[in-house]
């Protein structure tokens, strides 16, 4: 296992409730390294954090680890099939992102820009 992949597993296992469910995949292509994280759906909130702060921080640290090894490293959080979150609400009570208040939003982790 490469250092960047070990780093992600170490950090994520420290913040989730079910560390035994943490898995990573590492793929290399012409654009660099991609580390895909799989966690228990109940732990997604811990991994993403408020307004994506935790995921953004892990991504920033991972880029530093990659730069140390002359590699461009990207980080993706796998969202399980069928997982849905209720849409974020604006102050006026209308849904953001075209979703309905009933929770029929099709937004994914990638749509959040984190």
MOPAC internal coordinates of N, CA, C and O (Angstrom, degrees):
PM7 1SCF
backbone

  N    0.0000 0     0.00 0     0.00 0    0    0    0
  C    1.4531 1     0.00 0     0.00 0    1    0    0
  C    1.5368 1   108.39 1     0.00 0    2    1    0
  O    1.2310 1   121.09 1   -44.93 1    3    2    1
  N    1.3203 1   115.52 1   135.07 1    3    2    1
  C    1.4706 1   121.39 1  -178.62 1    5    3    2
  C    1.5261 1   111.06 1   -76.37 1    6    5    3
  O    1.2310 1   120.95 1   -19.36 1    7    6    5
  N    1.3289 1   115.78 1   160.64 1    7    6    5
  C    1.4693 1   120.98 1  -177.33 1    9    7    6
  C    1.5261 1   113.20 1   -60.58 1   10    9    7
  O    1.2310 1   120.25 1   139.26 1   11   10    9
  N    1.3380 1   117.12 1   -40.74 1   11   10    9
  C    1.4652 1   119.44 1  -179.16 1   13   11   10
  C    1.5277 1   111.23 1   -63.94 1   14   13   11
  O    1.2310 1   120.38 1   139.86 1   15   14   13
  N    1.3071 1   116.88 1   -40.14 1   15   14   13
  C    1.4618 1   121.59 1   178.85 1   17   15   14
  C    1.5303 1   110.60 1   -68.54 1   18   17   15
  O    1.2310 1   120.39 1   138.37 1   19   18   17
  N    1.3365 1   116.86 1   -41.63 1   19   18   17
  C    1.4673 1   121.09 1   176.83 1   21   19   18
  C    1.5260 1   110.67 1   -61.05 1   22   21   19
  O    1.2310 1   120.65 1   139.02 1   23   22   21
  N    1.3268 1   116.36 1   -40.98 1   23   22   21
  C    1.4619 1   121.60 1  -179.55 1   25   23   22
  C    1.5278 1   110.79 1   -59.95 1   26   25   23
  O    1.2310 1   120.72 1   132.07 1   27   26   25
  N    1.3382 1   116.23 1   -47.93 1   27   26   25
  C    1.4697 1   120.18 1  -179.22 1   29   27   26
  C    1.5247 1   110.23 1   -61.30 1   30   29   27
  O    1.2310 1   120.19 1   132.57 1   31   30   29
  N    1.3177 1   117.24 1   -47.43 1   31   30   29
  C    1.4664 1   119.76 1  -179.56 1   33   31   30
  C    1.5199 1   111.40 1   -61.35 1   34   33   31
  O    1.2310 1   119.84 1   137.82 1   35   34   33
  N    1.3157 1   117.91 1   -42.18 1   35   34   33
  C    1.4572 1   121.87 1  -179.15 1   37   35   34
  C    1.5364 1   110.93 1   -60.83 1   38   37   35
  O    1.2310 1   120.58 1   130.50 1   39   38   37
  N    1.3242 1   116.50 1   -49.50 1   39   38   37
  C    1.4682 1   121.14 1  -177.38 1   41   39   38
  C    1.5246 1   111.10 1   -65.75 1   42   41   39
  O    1.2310 1   120.35 1   132.62 1   43   42   41
  N    1.3167 1   116.94 1   -47.38 1   43   42   41
  C    1.4608 1   120.60 1  -176.05 1   45   43   42
  C    1.5228 1   111.01 1   -67.32 1   46   45   43
  O    1.2310 1   119.79 1   139.01 1   47   46   45
  N    1.3274 1   118.00 1   -40.99 1   47   46   45
  C    1.4632 1   120.33 1   178.72 1   49   47   46
  C    1.5234 1   111.31 1   -61.52 1   50   49   47
  O    1.2310 1   120.38 1   151.51 1   51   50   49
  N    1.3256 1   116.88 1   -28.49 1   51   50   49
  C    1.4622 1   120.97 1  -179.75 1   53   51   50
  C    1.5290 1   112.66 1   -74.75 1   54   53   51
  O    1.2310 1   119.70 1   159.79 1   55   54   53
  N    1.3368 1   118.18 1   -20.21 1   55   54   53
  C    1.4705 1   119.20 1  -174.97 1   57   55   54
  C    1.5206 1   114.29 1  -109.54 1   58   57   55
  O    1.2310 1   119.35 1   169.82 1   59   58   57
  N    1.3375 1   118.85 1   -10.18 1   59   58   57
  C    1.4698 1   120.12 1  -178.21 1   61   59   58
  C    1.5243 1   111.31 1   -97.84 1   62   61   59
  O    1.2310 1   120.63 1   -15.12 1   63   62   61
  N    1.3262 1   116.40 1   164.88 1   63   62   61
  C    1.4664 1   121.81 1   178.34 1   65   63   62
  C    1.5227 1   112.48 1   -84.74 1   66   65   63
  O    1.2310 1   120.24 1   156.31 1   67   66   65
  N    1.3263 1   117.15 1   -23.69 1   67   66   65
  C    1.4648 1   121.25 1  -178.61 1   69   67   66
  C    1.5300 1   110.05 1  -122.70 1   70   69   67
  O    1.2310 1   120.11 1  -105.74 1   71   70   69
  N    1.3365 1   117.40 1    74.26 1   71   70   69
  C    1.4677 1   120.29 1  -176.85 1   73   71   70
  C    1.5300 1   113.51 1   -63.12 1   74   73   71
  O    1.2310 1   120.34 1   156.95 1   75   74   73
  N    1.3196 1   116.95 1   -23.05 1   75   74   73
  C    1.4674 1   119.37 1   179.80 1   77   75   74
  C    1.5277 1   111.98 1   -68.03 1   78   77   75
  O    1.2310 1   119.81 1   161.62 1   79   78   77
  N    1.3365 1   117.97 1   -18.38 1   79   78   77
  C    1.4648 1   122.14 1   179.54 1   81   79   78
  C    1.5260 1   113.30 1   -91.00 1   82   81   79
  O    1.2310 1   119.79 1   178.19 1   83   82   81
  N    1.3302 1   118.00 1    -1.81 1   83   82   81
  C    1.4652 1   121.67 1  -178.70 1   85   83   82
  C    1.5276 1   109.49 1   -78.14 1   86   85   83
  O    1.2310 1   120.87 1   -55.84 1   87   86   85
  N    1.3305 1   115.94 1   124.16 1   87   86   85
  C    1.4580 1   122.54 1   178.06 1   89   87   86
  C    1.5181 1   108.11 1  -136.00 1   90   89   87
  O    1.2310 1   120.64 1   -33.14 1   91   90   89
  N    1.3202 1   116.38 1   146.86 1   91   90   89
  C    1.4563 1   120.32 1   176.06 1   93   91   90
  C    1.5183 1   109.63 1  -129.32 1   94   93   91
  O    1.2310 1   121.55 1   -30.04 1   95   94   93
  N    1.3162 1   114.63 1   149.96 1   95   94   93
  C    1.4654 1   122.20 1   173.37 1   97   95   94
  C    1.5165 1   106.72 1  -120.82 1   98   97   95
  O    1.2310 1   120.22 1   -42.80 1   99   98   97
  N    1.3205 1   117.19 1   137.20 1   99   98   97
  C    1.4633 1   121.18 1   179.19 1  101   99   98
  C    1.5209 1   108.31 1  -120.28 1  102  101   99
  O    1.2310 1   120.65 1   -58.53 1  103  102  101
  N    1.3298 1   116.36 1   121.47 1  103  102  101
  C    1.4599 1   121.31 1   177.26 1  105  103  102
  C    1.5183 1   109.10 1  -124.78 1  106  105  103
  O    1.2310 1   121.00 1   -34.37 1  107  106  105
  N    1.3117 1   115.70 1   145.63 1  107  106  105
  C    1.4658 1   121.75 1   179.96 1  109  107  106
  C    1.5220 1   107.68 1  -121.78 1  110  109  107
  O    1.2310 1   120.70 1   -47.85 1  111  110  109
  N    1.3382 1   116.27 1   132.15 1  111  110  109
  C    1.4571 1   121.06 1   174.61 1  113  111  110
  C    1.5195 1   108.77 1  -142.52 1  114  113  111
  O    1.2310 1   120.33 1    12.78 1  115  114  113
  N    1.3316 1   116.97 1  -167.22 1  115  114  113
  C    1.4711 1   120.54 1  -176.67 1  117  115  114
  C    1.5280 1   112.66 1   -65.61 1  118  117  115
  O    1.2310 1   119.58 1   159.60 1  119  118  117
  N    1.3244 1   118.41 1   -20.40 1  119  118  117
  C    1.4648 1   121.12 1  -179.93 1  121  119  118
  C    1.5215 1   112.36 1   -89.97 1  122  121  119
  O    1.2310 1   119.67 1   172.43 1  123  122  121
  N    1.3202 1   118.24 1    -7.57 1  123  122  121
  C    1.4542 1   121.02 1   179.20 1  125  123  122
  C    1.5206 1   111.51 1   126.22 1  126  125  123
  O    1.2310 1   121.34 1    27.94 1  127  126  125
  N    1.3232 1   115.04 1  -152.06 1  127  126  125
  C    1.4618 1   122.31 1  -176.94 1  129  127  126
  C    1.5270 1   108.22 1  -102.27 1  130  129  127
  O    1.2310 1   120.85 1   -41.76 1  131  130  129
  N    1.3196 1   115.97 1   138.24 1  131  130  129
  C    1.4604 1   121.28 1   174.97 1  133  131  130
  C    1.5169 1   107.79 1  -122.62 1  134  133  131
  O    1.2310 1   120.99 1   -57.04 1  135  134  133
  N    1.3216 1   115.72 1   122.96 1  135  134  133
  C    1.4533 1   120.89 1   175.49 1  137  135  134
  C    1.5202 1   107.08 1  -108.29 1  138  137  135
  O    1.2310 1   121.19 1   -60.75 1  139  138  137
  N    1.3298 1   115.34 1   119.25 1  139  138  137
  C    1.4603 1   121.74 1   179.55 1  141  139  138
  C    1.5167 1   108.26 1  -104.48 1  142  141  139
  O    1.2310 1   120.95 1   -52.13 1  143  142  141
  N    1.3184 1   115.79 1   127.87 1  143  142  141
  C    1.4552 1   122.33 1  -177.02 1  145  143  142
  C    1.5185 1   110.74 1  -103.13 1  146  145  143
  O    1.2310 1   120.89 1   -47.29 1  147  146  145
  N    1.3325 1   115.91 1   132.71 1  147  146  145
  C    1.4568 1   122.77 1   175.05 1  149  147  146
  C    1.5263 1   107.11 1  -118.09 1  150  149  147
  O    1.2310 1   120.60 1   -55.03 1  151  150  149
  N    1.3409 1   116.46 1   124.97 1  151  150  149
  C    1.4655 1   120.83 1   177.62 1  153  151  150
  C    1.5218 1   109.13 1  -132.75 1  154  153  151
  O    1.2310 1   120.90 1   -13.18 1  155  154  153
  N    1.3107 1   115.88 1   166.82 1  155  154  153
  C    1.4568 1   121.54 1   174.75 1  157  155  154
  C    1.5308 1   107.57 1   -61.74 1  158  157  155
  O    1.2310 1   119.58 1   -45.15 1  159  158  157
  N    1.3389 1   118.40 1   134.85 1  159  158  157
  C    1.4730 1   120.37 1  -179.55 1  161  159  158
  C    1.5243 1   113.84 1   -53.58 1  162  161  159
  O    1.2310 1   119.92 1   150.03 1  163  162  161
  N    1.3281 1   117.76 1   -29.97 1  163  162  161
  C    1.4626 1   120.37 1   178.92 1  165  163  162
  C    1.5306 1   112.06 1   -68.22 1  166  165  163
  O    1.2310 1   120.01 1   159.21 1  167  166  165
  N    1.3343 1   117.59 1   -20.79 1  167  166  165
  C    1.4629 1   121.83 1  -177.76 1  169  167  166
  C    1.5278 1   113.26 1   -95.87 1  170  169  167
  O    1.2310 1   119.84 1  -179.52 1  171  170  169
  N    1.3347 1   117.92 1     0.48 1  171  170  169
  C    1.4692 1   120.41 1  -177.14 1  173  171  170
  C    1.5235 1   111.99 1   -57.80 1  174  173  171
  O    1.2310 1   120.01 1   141.08 1  175  174  173
  N    1.3139 1   117.58 1   -38.92 1  175  174  173
  C    1.4625 1   120.94 1  -179.49 1  177  175  174
  C    1.5176 1   112.37 1   -61.87 1  178  177  175
  O    1.2310 1   120.27 1   142.51 1  179  178  177
  N    1.3274 1   117.08 1   -37.49 1  179  178  177
  C    1.4660 1   120.93 1   178.85 1  181  179  178
  C    1.5236 1   110.23 1   -68.56 1  182  181  179
  O    1.2310 1   120.35 1   140.92 1  183  182  181
  N    1.3263 1   116.94 1   -39.08 1  183  182  181
  C    1.4609 1   121.43 1  -177.19 1  185  183  182
  C    1.5259 1   110.85 1   -71.97 1  186  185  183
  O    1.2310 1   120.32 1   138.37 1  187  186  185
  N    1.3144 1   117.00 1   -41.63 1  187  186  185
  C    1.4648 1   119.80 1  -178.24 1  189  187  186
  C    1.5264 1   110.64 1   -78.93 1  190  189  187
  O    1.2310 1   119.98 1   136.09 1  191  190  189
  N    1.3244 1   117.64 1   -43.91 1  191  190  189
  C    1.4586 1   120.82 1   178.96 1  193  191  190
  C    1.5116 1   112.15 1    79.43 1  194  193  191
  O    1.2310 1   121.23 1    -6.14 1  195  194  193
  N    1.3289 1   115.25 1   173.86 1  195  194  193
  C    1.4689 1   120.24 1   179.26 1  197  195  194
  C    1.5109 1   110.43 1   -65.49 1  198  197  195
  O    1.2310 1   121.07 1   -54.55 1  199  198  197
  N    1.3036 1   115.57 1   125.45 1  199  198  197
  C    1.4573 1   123.53 1   179.76 1  201  199  198
  C    1.5282 1   111.70 1    53.67 1  202  201  199
  O    1.2310 1   120.31 1  -152.38 1  203  202  201
  N    1.3197 1   117.02 1    27.62 1  203  202  201
  C    1.4583 1   121.39 1   176.74 1  205  203  202
  C    1.5119 1   115.27 1    78.69 1  206  205  203
  O    1.2310 1   119.89 1  -169.17 1  207  206  205
  N    1.3309 1   117.82 1    10.83 1  207  206  205
  C    1.4588 1   121.20 1  -175.36 1  209  207  206
  C    1.5264 1   113.59 1   -61.57 1  210  209  207
  O    1.2310 1   119.63 1   138.02 1  211  210  209
  N    1.3252 1   118.32 1   -41.98 1  211  210  209
  C    1.4664 1   120.12 1  -178.12 1  213  211  210
  C    1.5230 1   110.15 1   -66.80 1  214  213  211
  O    1.2310 1   120.06 1   132.31 1  215  214  213
  N    1.3194 1   117.49 1   -47.69 1  215  214  213
  C    1.4694 1   120.90 1   179.01 1  217  215  214
  C    1.5195 1   110.46 1   -60.93 1  218  217  215
  O    1.2310 1   120.02 1   138.40 1  219  218  217
  N    1.3122 1   117.57 1   -41.60 1  219  218  217
  C    1.4635 1   121.92 1   179.24 1  221  219  218
  C    1.5277 1   110.74 1   -62.82 1  222  221  219
  O    1.2310 1   120.55 1   139.65 1  223  222  221
  N    1.3228 1   116.56 1   -40.35 1  223  222  221
  C    1.4687 1   120.58 1   179.55 1  225  223  222
  C    1.5226 1   111.85 1   -67.15 1  226  225  223
  O    1.2310 1   120.43 1   136.42 1  227  226  225
  N    1.3258 1   116.77 1   -43.58 1  227  226  225
  C    1.4671 1   120.46 1   177.70 1  229  227  226
  C    1.5223 1   109.51 1   -61.79 1  230  229  227
  O    1.2310 1   120.39 1   137.73 1  231  230  229
  N    1.3250 1   116.85 1   -42.27 1  231  230  229
  C    1.4709 1   121.49 1   179.14 1  233  231  230
  C    1.5302 1   110.65 1   -60.91 1  234  233  231
  O    1.2310 1   120.07 1   137.09 1  235  234  233
  N    1.3296 1   117.47 1   -42.91 1  235  234  233
  C    1.4656 1   121.32 1   179.42 1  237  235  234
  C    1.5244 1   111.16 1   -63.73 1  238  237  235
  O    1.2310 1   120.46 1   132.84 1  239  238  237
  N    1.3294 1   116.73 1   -47.16 1  239  238  237
  C    1.4621 1   120.32 1   178.89 1  241  239  238
  C    1.5235 1   111.48 1   -63.32 1  242  241  239
  O    1.2310 1   120.33 1   142.33 1  243  242  241
  N    1.3095 1   116.97 1   -37.67 1  243  242  241
  C    1.4581 1   121.14 1   179.78 1  245  243  242
  C    1.5244 1   111.37 1   -65.70 1  246  245  243
  O    1.2310 1   120.33 1   143.77 1  247  246  245
  N    1.3147 1   116.98 1   -36.23 1  247  246  245
  C    1.4659 1   120.17 1   176.62 1  249  247  246
  C    1.5307 1   110.62 1   -63.76 1  250  249  247
  O    1.2310 1   120.54 1   143.89 1  251  250  249
  N    1.3253 1   116.57 1   -36.11 1  251  250  249
  C    1.4616 1   120.63 1   177.56 1  253  251  250
  C    1.5291 1   110.34 1   -67.18 1  254  253  251
  O    1.2310 1   120.54 1   136.04 1  255  254  253
  N    1.3316 1   116.57 1   -43.96 1  255  254  253
  C    1.4703 1   120.72 1   177.09 1  257  255  254
  C    1.5238 1   109.58 1   -59.34 1  258  257  255
  O    1.2310 1   120.24 1   137.13 1  259  258  257
  N    1.3264 1   117.14 1   -42.87 1  259  258  257
  C    1.4614 1   120.98 1   178.98 1  261  259  258
  C    1.5117 1   112.38 1   -65.62 1  262  261  259
  O    1.2310 1   120.05 1   138.07 1  263  262  261
  N    1.3286 1   117.51 1   -41.93 1  263  262  261
  C    1.4645 1   121.19 1  -179.83 1  265  263  262
  C    1.5284 1   110.90 1   -61.68 1  266  265  263
  O    1.2310 1   120.72 1   144.75 1  267  266  265
  N    1.3183 1   116.23 1   -35.25 1  267  266  265
  C    1.4598 1   120.70 1   178.32 1  269  267  266
  C    1.5320 1   110.87 1   -62.39 1  270  269  267
  O    1.2310 1   120.61 1   150.42 1  271  270  269
  N    1.3344 1   116.44 1   -29.58 1  271  270  269
  C    1.4613 1   121.85 1  -179.95 1  273  271  270
  C    1.5317 1   112.32 1  -105.20 1  274  273  271
  O    1.2310 1   120.32 1  -160.91 1  275  274  273
  N    1.3420 1   117.00 1    19.09 1  275  274  273
  C    1.4718 1   123.00 1   179.89 1  277  275  274
  C    1.5215 1   112.81 1    53.96 1  278  277  275
  O    1.2310 1   120.55 1  -136.62 1  279  278  277
  N    1.3254 1   116.55 1    43.38 1  279  278  277
  C    1.4659 1   120.75 1   178.91 1  281  279  278
  C    1.5210 1   109.63 1  -132.94 1  282  281  279
  O    1.2310 1   121.19 1   -34.44 1  283  282  281
  N    1.3016 1   115.33 1   145.56 1  283  282  281
  C    1.4608 1   120.36 1   174.47 1  285  283  282
  C    1.5226 1   107.00 1   -92.42 1  286  285  283
  O    1.2310 1   120.58 1   -65.13 1  287  286  285
  N    1.3267 1   116.49 1   114.87 1  287  286  285
  C    1.4601 1   121.34 1  -174.83 1  289  287  286
  C    1.5263 1   109.94 1  -113.07 1  290  289  287
  O    1.2310 1   121.20 1   -51.40 1  291  290  289
  N    1.3234 1   115.31 1   128.60 1  291  290  289
  C    1.4598 1   122.03 1   175.83 1  293  291  290
  C    1.5167 1   108.91 1  -113.93 1  294  293  291
  O    1.2310 1   121.08 1   -24.67 1  295  294  293
  N    1.3317 1   115.54 1   155.33 1  295  294  293
  C    1.4591 1   122.21 1  -174.04 1  297  295  294
  C    1.5167 1   109.14 1  -129.02 1  298  297  295
  O    1.2310 1   120.87 1   -51.52 1  299  298  297
  N    1.3261 1   115.94 1   128.48 1  299  298  297
  C    1.4675 1   121.18 1  -179.99 1  301  299  298
  C    1.5229 1   108.26 1  -129.23 1  302  301  299
  O    1.2310 1   120.93 1   -44.25 1  303  302  301
  N    1.3234 1   115.83 1   135.75 1  303  302  301
  C    1.4535 1   121.25 1   175.74 1  305  303  302
  C    1.5202 1   107.20 1  -100.16 1  306  305  303
  O    1.2310 1   120.62 1   -61.84 1  307  306  305
  N    1.3192 1   116.42 1   118.16 1  307  306  305
  C    1.4650 1   121.29 1  -179.13 1  309  307  306
  C    1.5230 1   109.40 1   -71.86 1  310  309  307
  O    1.2310 1   121.43 1   -51.53 1  311  310  309
  N    1.3224 1   114.86 1   128.47 1  311  310  309
  C    1.4610 1   120.11 1   176.62 1  313  311  310
  C    1.5195 1   107.54 1  -103.37 1  314  313  311
  O    1.2310 1   119.83 1   -60.37 1  315  314  313
  N    1.3366 1   117.94 1   119.63 1  315  314  313
  C    1.4664 1   120.62 1  -176.85 1  317  315  314
  C    1.5220 1   112.42 1   -59.47 1  318  317  315
  O    1.2310 1   120.76 1   -31.58 1  319  318  317
  N    1.3379 1   116.15 1   148.42 1  319  318  317
  C    1.4601 1   121.68 1   176.94 1  321  319  318
  C    1.5167 1   110.14 1   -55.27 1  322  321  319
  O    1.2310 1   120.89 1   -42.47 1  323  322  321
  N    1.3016 1   115.91 1   137.53 1  323  322  321
  C    1.4550 1   120.54 1   175.82 1  325  323  322
  C    1.5159 1   114.49 1    81.51 1  326  325  323
  O    1.2310 1   120.13 1   177.85 1  327  326  325
  N    1.3231 1   117.36 1    -2.15 1  327  326  325
  C    1.4661 1   117.09 1   179.18 1  329  327  326
  C    1.5174 1   108.20 1   -78.93 1  330  329  327
  O    1.2310 1   121.28 1   -45.14 1  331  330  329
  N    1.2866 1   115.16 1   134.86 1  331  330  329
  C    1.4650 1   120.99 1  -178.55 1  333  331  330
  C    1.5050 1   109.26 1  -138.89 1  334  333  331
  O    1.2310 1   121.59 1   -36.95 1  335  334  333
  N    1.3105 1   114.57 1   143.05 1  335  334  333
  C    1.4568 1   120.98 1   176.39 1  337  335  334
  C    1.5142 1   108.06 1  -118.06 1  338  337  335
  O    1.2310 1   120.66 1   -29.73 1  339  338  337
  N    1.3139 1   116.34 1   150.27 1  339  338  337
  C    1.4668 1   117.49 1   174.09 1  341  339  338
  C    1.5208 1   109.06 1   -67.33 1  342  341  339
  O    1.2310 1   119.88 1   -31.98 1  343  342  341
  N    1.3197 1   117.84 1   148.02 1  343  342  341
  C    1.4593 1   120.40 1  -179.07 1  345  343  342
  C    1.5244 1   111.49 1   -67.74 1  346  345  343
  O    1.2310 1   121.46 1   -25.90 1  347  346  345
  N    1.3421 1   114.81 1   154.10 1  347  346  345
  C    1.4620 1   119.13 1   174.59 1  349  347  346
  C    1.5149 1   107.90 1   -69.05 1  350  349  347
  O    1.2310 1   120.45 1   -30.77 1  351  350  349
  N    1.3209 1   116.75 1   149.23 1  351  350  349
  C    1.4541 1   120.70 1  -177.84 1  353  351  350
  C    1.5288 1   110.22 1  -110.24 1  354  353  351
  O    1.2310 1   121.14 1   -39.54 1  355  354  353
  N    1.3249 1   115.42 1   140.46 1  355  354  353
  C    1.4617 1   120.95 1   172.44 1  357  355  354
  C    1.5151 1   108.07 1   -82.59 1  358  357  355
  O    1.2310 1   120.68 1    -8.77 1  359  358  357
  N    1.3123 1   116.31 1   171.23 1  359  358  357
  C    1.4667 1   120.77 1  -178.64 1  361  359  358
  C    1.5268 1   112.37 1   -59.49 1  362  361  359
  O    1.2310 1   120.15 1   144.51 1  363  362  361
  N    1.3432 1   117.31 1   -35.49 1  363  362  361
  C    1.4619 1   120.44 1  -177.93 1  365  363  362
  C    1.5146 1   112.02 1   -75.29 1  366  365  363
  O    1.2310 1   119.60 1   173.42 1  367  366  365
  N    1.3420 1   118.37 1    -6.58 1  367  366  365
  C    1.4497 1   121.07 1   178.75 1  369  367  366
  C    1.5155 1   114.13 1    95.65 1  370  369  367
  O    1.2310 1   119.72 1  -176.29 1  371  370  369
  N    1.3538 1   118.13 1     3.71 1  371  370  369
  C    1.4556 1   118.87 1   178.79 1  373  371  370
  C    1.5250 1   109.80 1   -93.39 1  374  373  371
  O    1.2310 1   121.01 1   -31.57 1  375  374  373
  N    1.3054 1   115.67 1   148.43 1  375  374  373
  C    1.4629 1   121.31 1  -176.36 1  377  375  374
  C    1.5238 1   110.18 1   -73.22 1  378  377  375
  O    1.2310 1   120.89 1   -32.78 1  379  378  377
  N    1.3277 1   115.90 1   147.22 1  379  378  377
  C    1.4529 1   122.70 1   176.31 1  381  379  378
  C    1.5188 1   107.94 1   -97.89 1  382  381  379
  O    1.2310 1   120.04 1   -40.56 1  383  382  381
  N    1.3411 1   117.53 1   139.44 1  383  382  381
  C    1.4540 1   120.48 1   174.78 1  385  383  382
  C    1.5136 1   114.27 1    88.49 1  386  385  383
  O    1.2310 1   119.38 1  -165.42 1  387  386  385
  N    1.3052 1   118.79 1    14.58 1  387  386  385
  C    1.4493 1   121.76 1   174.48 1  389  387  386
  C    1.5207 1   114.80 1    81.56 1  390  389  387
  O    1.2310 1   119.63 1  -178.52 1  391  390  389
  N    1.3232 1   118.32 1     1.48 1  391  390  389
  C    1.4648 1   120.79 1   178.97 1  393  391  390
  C    1.5123 1   110.26 1   -80.17 1  394  393  391
  O    1.2310 1   120.91 1   -14.17 1  395  394  393
  N    1.3108 1   115.87 1   165.83 1  395  394  393
  C    1.4529 1   119.49 1   178.11 1  397  395  394
  C    1.5208 1   110.02 1  -101.25 1  398  397  395
  O    1.2310 1   119.25 1   -24.29 1  399  398  397
  N    1.3252 1   119.03 1   155.71 1  399  398  397
  C    1.4584 1   121.00 1   179.13 1  401  399  398
  C    1.5220 1   113.73 1   -59.69 1  402  401  399
  O    1.2310 1   119.93 1   164.95 1  403  402  401
  N    1.3416 1   117.73 1   -15.05 1  403  402  401
  C    1.4660 1   120.21 1  -179.30 1  405  403  402
  C    1.5156 1   112.80 1   -77.97 1  406  405  403
  O    1.2310 1   120.05 1   175.57 1  407  406  405
  N    1.3473 1   117.50 1    -4.43 1  407  406  405
  C    1.4577 1   120.17 1   177.65 1  409  407  406
  C    1.5128 1   113.71 1    95.16 1  410  409  407
  O    1.2310 1   119.41 1  -161.01 1  411  410  409
  N    1.3320 1   118.72 1    18.99 1  411  410  409
  C    1.4544 1   121.71 1  -178.54 1  413  411  410
  C    1.5208 1   112.44 1   -89.65 1  414  413  411
  O    1.2310 1   119.62 1  -151.73 1  415  414  413
  N    1.2982 1   118.34 1    28.27 1  415  414  413
  C    1.4573 1   122.20 1  -178.07 1  417  415  414
  C    1.5221 1   110.80 1   -72.22 1  418  417  415
  O    1.2310 1   120.57 1   -35.72 1  419  418  417
  N    1.3175 1   116.52 1   144.28 1  419  418  417
  C    1.4597 1   121.87 1   177.35 1  421  419  418
  C    1.5244 1   110.97 1  -102.84 1  422  421  419
  O    1.2310 1   119.19 1  -166.89 1  423  422  421
  N    1.3202 1   119.15 1    13.11 1  423  422  421
  C    1.4611 1   122.57 1  -177.64 1  425  423  422
  C    1.5209 1   110.19 1   -65.09 1  426  425  423
  O    1.2310 1   121.25 1   -35.08 1  427  426  425
  N    1.3345 1   115.21 1   144.92 1  427  426  425
  C    1.4594 1   119.99 1   176.97 1  429  427  426
  C    1.5150 1   109.13 1  -120.82 1  430  429  427
  O    1.2310 1   120.72 1    -4.10 1  431  430  429
  N    1.3175 1   116.24 1   175.90 1  431  430  429
  C    1.4622 1   120.91 1   178.84 1  433  431  430
  C    1.5197 1   109.81 1   -58.57 1  434  433  431
  O    1.2310 1   119.91 1   142.15 1  435  434  433
  N    1.3428 1   117.77 1   -37.85 1  435  434  433
  C    1.4506 1   121.15 1  -179.72 1  437  435  434
  C    1.5229 1   111.81 1   -65.57 1  438  437  435
  O    1.2310 1   119.83 1   149.58 1  439  438  437
  N    1.3456 1   117.93 1   -30.42 1  439  438  437
  C    1.4585 1   121.49 1  -179.99 1  441  439  438
  C    1.5277 1   111.66 1   -67.43 1  442  441  439
  O    1.2310 1   120.30 1   157.97 1  443  442  441
  N    1.3256 1   117.03 1   -22.03 1  443  442  441
  C    1.4528 1   120.23 1  -178.26 1  445  443  442
  C    1.5235 1   112.24 1   -78.10 1  446  445  443
  O    1.2310 1   120.47 1   168.92 1  447  446  445
  N    1.3362 1   116.70 1   -11.08 1  447  446  445
  C    1.4636 1   119.71 1   179.95 1  449  447  446
  C    1.5066 1   112.88 1    74.29 1  450  449  447
  O    1.2310 1   120.35 1  -152.49 1  451  450  449
  N    1.3220 1   116.94 1    27.51 1  451  450  449
  C    1.4633 1   120.12 1  -179.69 1  453  451  450
  C    1.5047 1   111.12 1  -114.93 1  454  453  451
  O    1.2310 1   120.10 1   180.00 1  455  454  453

